[in-house]
Amino acid sequence: MTAATTTYRRVLALSGPLLPVVSFLGRLPTAMCQLGSVLLVAETSGSLTTAGLVGGALAAGQTVAGPLMGRLADRHGQRPVVLVACWINALAVAALVAAALARTATPPLALLGLLAGASVPQIGPLARTRLVALAHRAGADDRLVSAALSLEGTLDEVSFVLGPALVGLAATLVHPAVALALAAVLLAVCGSAFALHPSAVAVRPAADRAPRTARPARTRMPGAVHAMRLSMALQGAMFGACQAGVTALTERLHQPAQAGLVYAAMGVMSAVAGLSLALVPARIGLPARWRAAAVGLIVLSVPLLFVRSMGALYLVVVVLGVAFAPHLITLFGLTERLVPATRLAESMAFLTSAVVGGQALALAASGRLADAYGPSAAFAVAVGAAVLILVVALTTRAGSRPTAPVRISRPGQEAAADHAQTP
């Protein structure tokens, strides 16, 4: 039995095997709805412009409302927030499908897309927060917490690969509406299961920590957290630029159907790299990992500028995937270390929203560059974003936990767990 297997067994023992399953199936619709909405509206309206507006509205809603959803979960607890959000989201997605099939005008479709994005229940960020709380409640060390975040990062990567694949399969064999209908069902069923799972009580709402007569004080966020959000947005920009470049190059090579497979291959390699982070020695701290991941993103993205064949594209993109998950997971780990527990869900959701927003903006900008100057122009945006990530990593000091105590609830009683001060 390898060390990594042992570590991940300990992670699964924190919550039991059911929670990772329902959290994965509950976050899968988020990966399905972006592409699914674009394909559905494009087919029913016959307009790529309308499809782009709906997809953009969905991304904008998720980017803006994600941190707010996390803040509500911090304030009132995950269970009520997720229950309400997952059902609103399911109904919004179902309404979008019905409106698209009815060939509704563009403005109502865009509004439904905005609602579908804004009501995303943020199961991925909340699952991270919950698993971290369970780890601290069990007295786990930083290494096990890091492994828990690695597992959650891997689940995200797999969902990002499987979600679009399911949409593409449904669009090819039946209709894009089928994929979105499946997403609505998963939101309602698995989102509810995630909300009602017993582990939801592991994170005590901030409203319960303050006196009944006082409003909980809003703790100040360390400055380094904002730099990490910027780094995550730049990571999203790399995703968007790579997506535009891959699409443009496969079209130039007269193999447009390969674009999804290339991107999926990159996601699979990223997921493998994420799981492998459990093997990184504890003496290599998170700030050092952040800088190393940033260097890796630069070194491994530069070859994209010189790719001219399909074989080379697969090779370069798959190798680049090795650097993606370590950067993402390291930023989640640093955020967990730095932010107060009363704002952890909000902060995790903010990072996810930063990726979505950065990807959407970069995809729009680099897509135009690719049309005007070729695939290398889009890939140059990815390389530029990687360079900026390294600049942010080198100029940000992020290494210490907050000194304030982090309070976590135990079933049937209250408990307080202080985060240890680390150099």
C-alpha positions as CSV (number, residue, x, y, z in Angstrom):
1,M,0.0,0.0,0.0
2,T,1.5,3.3,-1.0
3,A,1.8,6.4,1.2
4,A,-0.6,8.3,-1.0
5,T,-3.2,5.5,-0.7
6,T,-2.9,5.5,3.1
7,T,-3.3,9.3,3.2
8,Y,-6.4,9.4,1.0
9,R,-8.0,6.6,3.1
10,R,-7.5,8.8,6.1
11,V,-9.2,11.6,4.2
12,L,-12.2,9.5,3.2
13,A,-12.5,8.3,6.8
14,L,-13.1,11.9,7.9
15,S,-16.5,12.0,6.2
16,G,-17.2,8.5,5.0
17,P,-17.4,7.5,1.3
18,L,-20.9,9.0,0.6
19,L,-20.0,12.7,0.9
20,P,-17.3,12.7,-1.9
21,V,-19.8,10.9,-4.1
22,V,-22.8,13.3,-3.6
23,S,-20.5,16.4,-3.6
24,F,-19.0,15.2,-7.0
25,L,-22.4,14.5,-8.6
26,G,-23.7,17.8,-7.1
27,R,-21.0,19.9,-8.6
28,L,-21.1,18.1,-12.0
29,P,-24.0,20.2,-13.3
30,T,-21.8,23.3,-12.9
31,A,-19.4,21.9,-15.5
32,M,-22.3,20.8,-17.7
33,C,-24.4,24.0,-17.8
34,Q,-21.9,26.4,-19.4
35,L,-21.3,24.4,-22.5
36,G,-24.8,22.8,-22.5
37,S,-26.5,26.2,-22.5
38,V,-24.4,27.4,-25.4
39,L,-25.1,24.3,-27.5
40,L,-28.8,24.3,-26.6
41,V,-29.4,27.9,-27.5
42,A,-27.2,27.7,-30.6
43,E,-29.3,24.8,-31.9
44,T,-32.7,26.1,-31.0
45,S,-32.1,29.8,-32.0
46,G,-29.7,29.3,-34.8
47,S,-27.7,32.2,-33.5
48,L,-24.2,31.9,-32.1
49,T,-24.5,35.5,-30.8
50,T,-27.5,34.6,-28.7
51,A,-25.8,31.5,-27.5
52,G,-22.8,33.5,-26.5
53,L,-24.9,36.0,-24.6
54,V,-26.7,33.3,-22.7
55,G,-23.4,31.6,-21.8
56,G,-21.8,34.9,-20.9
57,A,-24.7,35.7,-18.6
58,L,-24.5,32.4,-16.9
59,A,-20.7,32.9,-16.3
60,A,-21.3,36.4,-15.1
61,G,-24.0,35.3,-12.6
62,Q,-21.7,32.6,-11.2
63,T,-18.7,34.9,-10.9
64,V,-20.6,37.7,-9.0
65,A,-22.9,35.6,-6.9
66,G,-20.4,32.8,-5.9
67,P,-18.8,34.7,-3.0
68,L,-22.2,35.9,-1.8
69,M,-23.4,32.3,-1.7
70,G,-20.3,31.4,0.3
71,R,-20.9,34.3,2.7
72,L,-24.4,33.2,3.3
73,A,-23.2,29.7,4.1
74,D,-20.7,31.1,6.6
75,R,-23.4,33.2,8.2
76,H,-26.3,30.8,8.3
77,G,-24.8,27.3,7.8
78,Q,-24.4,25.2,4.7
79,R,-27.5,23.1,5.0
80,P,-30.2,25.8,4.5
81,V,-28.2,27.7,1.9
82,V,-27.4,24.7,-0.3
83,L,-31.0,23.4,0.0
84,V,-32.5,26.6,-1.2
85,A,-29.8,27.3,-3.9
86,C,-29.8,23.8,-5.4
87,W,-33.6,23.8,-6.0
88,I,-33.6,27.4,-7.3
89,N,-30.7,26.4,-9.6
90,A,-32.5,23.2,-10.8
91,L,-35.6,25.1,-11.6
92,A,-33.6,27.9,-13.4
93,V,-31.9,25.3,-15.6
94,A,-35.2,23.6,-16.3
95,A,-36.7,26.9,-17.2
96,L,-33.8,27.7,-19.5
97,V,-34.3,24.4,-21.3
98,A,-38.1,25.0,-21.7
99,A,-37.5,28.6,-22.9
100,A,-34.9,27.6,-25.4
101,L,-37.1,24.8,-26.8
102,A,-39.9,27.3,-27.1
103,R,-37.6,29.6,-29.0
104,T,-38.0,32.4,-26.5
105,A,-36.5,35.8,-27.4
106,T,-32.9,36.6,-26.5
107,P,-33.4,38.9,-23.4
108,P,-35.5,36.4,-21.4
109,L,-33.0,33.6,-22.3
110,A,-30.1,35.8,-21.1
111,L,-32.0,36.5,-17.8
112,L,-32.6,32.8,-17.2
113,G,-28.9,32.2,-17.9
114,L,-28.0,34.9,-15.4
115,L,-30.3,33.3,-12.8
116,A,-28.9,29.8,-13.5
117,G,-25.4,31.2,-12.9
118,A,-26.2,33.2,-9.8
119,S,-28.0,30.3,-8.1
120,V,-25.1,27.8,-8.5
121,P,-25.0,26.2,-5.0
122,Q,-21.2,26.3,-4.8
123,I,-20.9,22.7,-3.7
124,G,-17.2,22.4,-4.6
125,P,-16.1,25.3,-2.4
126,L,-18.5,24.3,0.4
127,A,-17.3,20.7,0.3
128,R,-13.7,22.0,0.7
129,T,-14.8,24.0,3.7
130,R,-16.7,21.1,5.2
131,L,-13.8,18.6,4.8
132,V,-11.3,21.1,6.3
133,A,-13.6,21.5,9.3
134,L,-13.8,17.7,9.7
135,A,-10.1,17.4,9.5
136,H,-9.5,20.1,12.2
137,R,-12.2,18.5,14.4
138,A,-10.3,15.2,14.1
139,G,-7.0,16.9,15.1
140,A,-5.5,16.3,11.7
141,D,-2.1,17.9,10.8
142,D,-1.5,20.2,7.9
143,R,-0.4,17.3,5.7
144,L,-3.8,15.6,6.0
145,V,-5.6,18.9,5.4
146,S,-3.5,19.4,2.2
147,A,-4.4,15.9,1.1
148,A,-8.1,16.7,1.7
149,L,-7.8,19.8,-0.6
150,S,-5.9,17.7,-3.1
151,L,-8.8,15.2,-3.2
152,E,-11.3,18.0,-3.7
153,G,-9.2,19.6,-6.4
154,T,-9.1,16.2,-8.2
155,L,-12.9,15.9,-8.0
156,D,-13.2,19.4,-9.6
157,E,-10.8,18.4,-12.4
158,V,-12.7,15.2,-13.1
159,S,-16.0,17.1,-13.2
160,F,-14.5,19.7,-15.6
161,V,-13.6,16.8,-17.9
162,L,-16.7,14.6,-17.5
163,G,-19.3,17.4,-17.5
164,P,-18.5,18.8,-21.0
165,A,-18.0,15.2,-22.3
166,L,-21.5,14.3,-21.2
167,V,-22.9,17.4,-22.8
168,G,-21.1,16.6,-26.1
169,L,-22.3,13.0,-26.0
170,A,-25.9,14.0,-25.4
171,A,-25.7,16.7,-28.1
172,T,-24.3,14.2,-30.6
173,L,-26.6,11.3,-29.8
174,V,-29.9,13.0,-28.8
175,H,-30.1,16.7,-28.0
176,P,-28.3,19.3,-25.7
177,A,-31.6,19.6,-23.8
178,V,-31.1,16.1,-22.5
179,A,-27.8,17.0,-20.8
180,L,-29.3,20.1,-19.2
181,A,-32.3,18.1,-18.0
182,L,-29.9,15.6,-16.4
183,A,-28.0,18.5,-14.8
184,A,-31.3,19.8,-13.2
185,V,-32.0,16.4,-11.8
186,L,-28.5,16.1,-10.3
187,L,-28.8,19.5,-8.8
188,A,-32.1,18.7,-7.1
189,V,-31.2,15.2,-5.9
190,C,-27.5,15.3,-5.2
191,G,-27.5,18.9,-4.1
192,S,-30.1,18.0,-1.5
193,A,-28.1,14.9,-0.4
194,F,-25.0,17.1,0.1
195,A,-27.0,19.6,2.1
196,L,-28.6,17.0,4.3
197,H,-25.5,14.9,4.9
198,P,-24.6,14.7,8.6
199,S,-21.3,16.3,8.0
200,A,-23.1,19.6,7.4
201,V,-23.1,20.3,11.1
202,A,-19.2,20.2,11.2
203,V,-19.1,23.9,10.2
204,R,-20.8,26.0,12.8
205,P,-22.7,29.1,11.4
206,A,-21.2,32.4,12.4
207,A,-24.7,33.5,13.5
208,D,-24.6,30.8,16.2
209,R,-21.2,31.9,17.5
210,A,-22.2,35.5,18.3
211,P,-24.5,36.6,21.1
212,R,-28.1,36.6,20.1
213,T,-28.3,40.4,20.7
214,A,-25.3,41.2,18.6
215,R,-24.5,40.9,14.9
216,P,-21.3,38.9,14.4
217,A,-18.3,41.1,13.7
218,R,-17.0,40.9,10.2
219,T,-13.4,39.8,10.5
220,R,-10.8,41.5,8.3
221,M,-9.2,39.6,5.4
222,P,-5.4,39.3,5.2
223,G,-4.0,41.2,2.3
224,A,-2.3,38.1,0.8
225,V,-5.7,36.6,0.2
226,H,-6.5,39.2,-2.5
227,A,-3.2,38.4,-4.3
228,M,-4.2,34.7,-4.3
229,R,-7.6,35.6,-5.8
230,L,-5.8,37.5,-8.5
231,S,-3.5,34.5,-9.1
232,M,-6.6,32.3,-9.4
233,A,-8.2,34.6,-11.9
234,L,-5.0,34.5,-14.0
235,Q,-5.2,30.7,-13.8
236,G,-8.7,31.0,-15.2
237,A,-7.3,33.3,-18.0
238,M,-4.9,30.5,-18.9
239,F,-7.8,28.1,-19.1
240,G,-9.7,30.4,-21.4
241,A,-6.8,31.3,-23.6
242,C,-5.8,27.6,-24.0
243,Q,-9.4,26.7,-24.9
244,A,-9.4,29.4,-27.6
245,G,-6.0,28.4,-28.9
246,V,-6.8,24.7,-29.0
247,T,-10.1,25.4,-30.7
248,A,-8.5,27.6,-33.3
249,L,-5.6,25.2,-34.0
250,T,-7.8,22.1,-34.4
251,E,-10.0,24.1,-36.8
252,R,-6.9,25.1,-38.8
253,L,-5.8,21.5,-38.9
254,H,-9.3,20.5,-40.1
255,Q,-10.0,18.4,-37.0
256,P,-12.3,20.6,-34.9
257,A,-13.8,17.5,-33.2
258,Q,-10.5,16.9,-31.5
259,A,-10.6,20.1,-29.5
260,G,-12.7,18.6,-26.7
261,L,-10.5,15.5,-26.5
262,V,-7.4,17.6,-26.2
263,Y,-8.8,19.7,-23.4
264,A,-10.1,16.5,-21.7
265,A,-6.6,15.0,-21.9
266,M,-5.2,18.1,-20.2
267,G,-7.8,17.8,-17.4
268,V,-7.1,14.1,-16.8
269,M,-3.4,14.8,-16.4
270,S,-4.1,17.7,-14.1
271,A,-6.3,15.4,-11.9
272,V,-3.5,12.9,-11.7
273,A,-1.0,15.6,-10.7
274,G,-3.4,16.8,-8.0
275,L,-3.7,13.4,-6.4
276,S,0.1,13.2,-6.5
277,L,0.5,16.2,-4.3
278,A,0.0,14.0,-1.3
279,L,3.5,12.7,-1.9
280,V,5.2,16.1,-1.7
281,P,7.3,16.3,1.5
282,A,5.9,18.4,4.3
283,R,9.1,20.4,4.5
284,I,8.2,22.1,1.2
285,G,5.8,24.8,2.3
286,L,2.8,26.1,0.5
287,P,4.5,29.5,-0.5
288,A,7.3,27.5,-2.1
289,R,4.8,25.2,-3.9
290,W,3.0,28.3,-5.2
291,R,6.2,29.7,-6.7
292,A,7.3,26.3,-8.1
293,A,3.8,25.8,-9.7
294,A,4.1,29.3,-11.3
295,V,7.5,28.5,-12.8
296,G,6.0,25.2,-14.1
297,L,3.1,27.1,-15.7
298,I,5.6,29.3,-17.6
299,V,8.0,26.6,-18.7
300,L,5.3,24.2,-19.8
301,S,3.1,26.8,-21.5
302,V,5.8,28.4,-23.7
303,P,5.9,25.4,-26.1
304,L,2.3,26.1,-27.0
305,L,3.6,29.1,-29.1
306,F,5.4,26.7,-31.4
307,V,2.8,23.9,-31.8
308,R,1.8,23.3,-35.4
309,S,0.6,19.6,-35.5
310,M,-2.1,17.6,-33.7
311,G,0.4,15.2,-32.2
312,A,2.5,18.1,-30.8
313,L,-0.7,19.7,-29.5
314,Y,-1.7,16.6,-27.5
315,L,1.8,16.2,-26.1
316,V,2.3,19.9,-25.0
317,V,-1.2,20.3,-23.6
318,V,-1.1,17.1,-21.6
319,V,2.3,18.0,-20.1
320,L,1.0,21.4,-19.3
321,G,-1.8,19.8,-17.3
322,V,0.8,18.7,-14.8
323,A,1.2,22.3,-13.5
324,F,-2.5,23.3,-13.3
325,A,-3.8,21.3,-10.4
326,P,-0.8,22.0,-8.1
327,H,-1.3,25.7,-8.6
328,L,-5.0,25.6,-7.9
329,I,-4.8,23.3,-4.9
330,T,-1.9,25.3,-3.4
331,L,-4.0,28.4,-3.5
332,F,-6.9,26.7,-1.8
333,G,-4.4,25.4,0.8
334,L,-3.0,28.9,1.4
335,T,-6.4,30.4,1.7
336,E,-7.5,27.8,4.2
337,R,-4.4,28.7,6.2
338,L,-4.8,32.5,6.1
339,V,-8.5,33.3,6.3
340,P,-10.7,33.3,9.5
341,A,-12.9,30.2,9.8
342,T,-15.9,32.5,9.8
343,R,-15.2,33.5,6.2
344,L,-13.7,30.3,4.8
345,A,-16.7,29.3,2.6
346,E,-16.9,32.8,1.2
347,S,-13.1,32.7,0.4
348,M,-13.3,29.3,-1.2
349,A,-16.2,30.4,-3.4
350,F,-14.3,33.6,-4.3
351,L,-11.4,31.5,-5.7
352,T,-13.8,29.4,-7.8
353,S,-15.6,32.5,-9.1
354,A,-12.2,34.0,-9.9
355,V,-11.4,31.1,-12.1
356,V,-14.8,31.3,-13.9
357,G,-14.5,35.0,-14.4
358,G,-10.9,34.9,-15.6
359,Q,-11.7,32.1,-18.0
360,A,-14.8,33.8,-19.5
361,L,-12.9,37.1,-20.1
362,A,-9.8,35.5,-21.5
363,L,-11.8,33.2,-23.8
364,A,-13.6,36.2,-25.3
365,A,-10.4,38.2,-25.8
366,S,-8.1,35.4,-26.9
367,G,-10.8,34.1,-29.2
368,R,-10.7,37.4,-31.1
369,L,-6.9,37.4,-31.2
370,A,-6.9,33.8,-32.5
371,D,-9.3,34.9,-35.3
372,A,-7.2,37.8,-36.2
373,Y,-3.6,36.5,-35.7
374,G,-3.9,32.7,-35.4
375,P,-3.7,30.2,-32.5
376,S,-0.3,31.4,-31.3
377,A,-1.9,34.7,-30.3
378,A,-4.3,33.0,-28.0
379,F,-1.5,30.8,-26.5
380,A,0.5,34.0,-26.0
381,V,-2.2,35.2,-23.6
382,A,-1.8,32.0,-21.6
383,V,1.9,32.5,-21.4
384,G,1.5,36.1,-20.3
385,A,-1.0,35.0,-17.6
386,A,1.6,32.5,-16.4
387,V,4.2,35.1,-16.1
388,L,1.9,37.4,-14.1
389,I,1.1,34.4,-11.8
390,L,4.8,34.1,-11.0
391,V,5.1,37.9,-10.4
392,V,2.2,37.7,-7.9
393,A,3.7,34.6,-6.2
394,L,7.1,36.2,-5.8
395,T,5.7,39.5,-4.4
396,T,3.2,38.0,-2.0
397,R,4.1,37.0,1.6
398,A,1.8,34.2,2.6
399,G,2.8,31.7,5.2
400,S,1.2,32.2,8.6
401,R,-2.1,31.1,10.1
402,P,-4.3,33.7,11.8
403,T,-3.9,33.9,15.5
404,A,-7.6,34.0,16.2
405,P,-9.2,30.7,17.3
406,V,-11.2,28.7,14.8
407,R,-14.4,27.3,16.3
408,I,-15.9,24.1,15.0
409,S,-19.0,22.3,16.3
410,R,-19.1,18.6,17.3
411,P,-22.3,16.6,17.1
412,G,-24.2,17.3,20.4
413,Q,-21.7,19.7,21.8
414,E,-19.6,22.9,21.1
415,A,-15.9,22.8,20.7
416,A,-13.1,25.2,19.9
417,A,-10.0,24.4,18.0
418,D,-7.2,26.9,17.8
419,H,-5.1,26.9,14.7
420,A,-1.4,26.7,15.6
421,Q,0.8,29.6,14.7
422,T,3.2,28.6,11.9
423,P,6.3,30.4,10.7
